[in-house]
């Protein structure tokens, strides 16, 4: 994995801050990698607030 991709280093330092085990940190990184379409950058969802309120 490219450690300079997106916010990878920030995610790793947060995992260290919360004393995650290596396998837990790997799971976090894999999830972020998948959910951000391999960019490791935050996603901005369209109409997220509107959708959230309509489901109540």
Secondary structure, 3 states (H helix, E strand, C coil): CCCCCCCHHHHHHHHHHCCCCHHHHHHHHHHHHHHCCCCCCCCCCCCHHHHHHHCC
